[in-house]
Structures are given as C-alpha cells and as structure tokens.
Amino acid sequence: MNNFWNGKRYHSLNYFLRDKFGEKVFKISLDGGFSCPNRDGKISSGGCLFCSERGSGDYAGNRELSISKQFDDIKTMMANKWKSGKYIAYFQAYTNTYAPVSELRRKYEEALNQEGVVGIAIATRPDCLDDDVLELLDEINKKFYLWIELGLQTSNDETAKRINRGYKLEVFENAMKKLKDRNIDVVVHDILGLPGETKEDMLNTMNYIAHCGAKGIKLHLLHLMKQTPMVKVYEKGELEFLSQEDYIELVTQGIAMLPKDMVVHRLTGDAPRDLLIGPMWSLKKWEVLNSIDKALEDNDLWQGKDFKS
C-alpha cells in the first residue's frame, strides 16, 4: 500500500476520472428545472427536512437559463482556474428523473452534446425510476459514461421517517437491483449527523453502502440551513451538531470499511455561508479535508483495511 491512490489513502473521484479519461475531468453542476415528489404533494409537500430551497443544488446553474447556457457559464468560470480538461454534465438540483421521458431525453442530450463532455451524472430518488426512465438511462449508458446518484442518507428506516425521506429501505434496494441489472453505476449519498442518530447508526449506514453494490459514495456532514424544515427540529433542541473531531473520526473509520474499488466522490461539503446556521466549522472545507488525510495517516487507516466481504 505504498502509493495508495496517488498518495491518498482513499479512492478519490479525481483519481478515478483521471485514470479513466487520462486527464482532468470537471463536473458541471446543472439545474434541469425539475421538481421533487417529496415537495409537490405526490409523496409530501415538505421535502426532506434538511433540503434547501434549491433542492440540494445550491451551487448548480440557474434554472432560468437553458442547459447550454448554464453549462457555458460554469465552464467559462472554471477556465479561470483550469486551462484544460473534460467535463461530466451533472444534473444536481431536485429530482432529475422526475419528468416525462421526452423532457428528460431532450435535456440530457442537450448536456451530452456540449463540447468536451465525456459523461453524465444524474441525481435522483430511488422511487423515481419508472421503467420508461430506466430504458432511457440504459440507452444512454450504452453510449456514454453514466452514473446515477441516489439519496439514501441513512439505512435506518426510523431516521428516514424522522427526516421525512418519503421511502423505506426496500425501495432503495429495488432501485439498486434495477440499475445493477442494467450495469449502470450508482453513487449513494450518506449524511452524517442526522437527528437522533448514534455513531453506531452512522457506521452501520456506511457498512450497508459498502455492501449494497454501489460503485461510489458521497459523504455529507449535515448542514442546518435557514428556511429548511429542520430549523424547527433544531429550535426544539432535537438536533445536536457533530464536532469537527467526531466527524473526522466517523469519516476515517468509515473509509476503512469501504471496498477498495468504491469511488469516494465526496468526504465533506460546504453550504452557502449566508444560509448556514451550523456547524460553522464546516466552512473551513480544506482544513477538514486535510485533517481527514492526517487522521488516516496518524491512525494507519486506508480504504479497504476493515472491509469485510
């Protein structure tokens, strides 16, 4: 394990994409203008308790603009920092398979037709993968690199009910099977610090994801943002923020539980400063990431060390 993944003790998305495409690959975060069944009344009208007004797409493009215009604006902004590379078109905000297939096809194809795009990533819910949508995804997957992101957040159904996720674990498992049957890569979202969850609960979810057949994982720290339903939970004293030290310990122990070939798409994230209520330490994103690297080294941990097949 001398070299790990280009010096990292986990299989990062940057390493994976460079290895796959031979150069730097950027994600262009797009807002396709979709809604969510957990917001429009089909399942619920409140949404998941943690979800922002932008549908977890706070850094995505402007939904008032076309896909092409969003893509071009973000690409131009990135060019100030990186002079060359390829792109993954990332449909991030809200539920990106929740529309008629004709609309989905048009928007996906518009993104895929942008210069330099080598693949597409689509964030959605496991209860929004009807057969006609799966057929479209299967078609795209045979022509382009594709991954689907599913917001599991927790494997604990009691927590899921508490955060108004709107579906049970068996729905996620059915969706995973359908996507795996079509050889479509799945990336699973996991939130650490959800109300009522213990350290054991959080590690159980990471262990569940390690064995569910996913190709990737996204780890999130729970951010409490203004104008989200979770503010009421916080005001009632039913939400306690993780400390930076506890978060780093959870992440490093969790990384060791993951299989070596699973791609780690994210270890933490940051919320818009003007919306964030807490934890405020999360704004120091690079400090957190560097601390995770150091803790992995100090504790002689690496991805796969504690994975049990």
Secondary structure, 3 states (H helix, E strand, C coil): CCCCECCECCCEHHHHHHHHHCCCEEEEEECCCCCCCCCCCCCCCCCCCCCCCCCCCCCCCCCCCCHHHHHHHHHHHHHCCCCCCEEEEEECCCCCCCCCHHHHHHHHHHHHCCCCEEEEEEEECCCCCCHHHHHHHHHHHCCCEEEEEEEEECCCHHHHHHCCCCCCHHHHHHHHHHHHHCCCEEEEEEEECCCCCCHHHHHHHHHHHHHCCCCEEEEEECCEECCCCHHHHHHCCCCCCCCHHHHHHHHHHHHHHCCCCCEEEECCCCCCCCCEEECHHHHCHHHHHHHHHHHHHHCCCCCCCCCCC
